[in-house]
């Protein structure tokens, strides 16, 4: 569970590292998180054990 970076969308540290390596230093995951968050799909308060 410690490896999870984004509780809302289930991304782990390993997912982000792989994504950055595959995309020449850019993260498509970060873009997806921002897009989903802006669309009101973020549920950090419910899904993150720290409530943020």
Beta strands, then each sheet from edge to edge (+ up, - down):
strand 1: 4-6
strand 2: 11-12
sheet 1: 1+ 2-
end
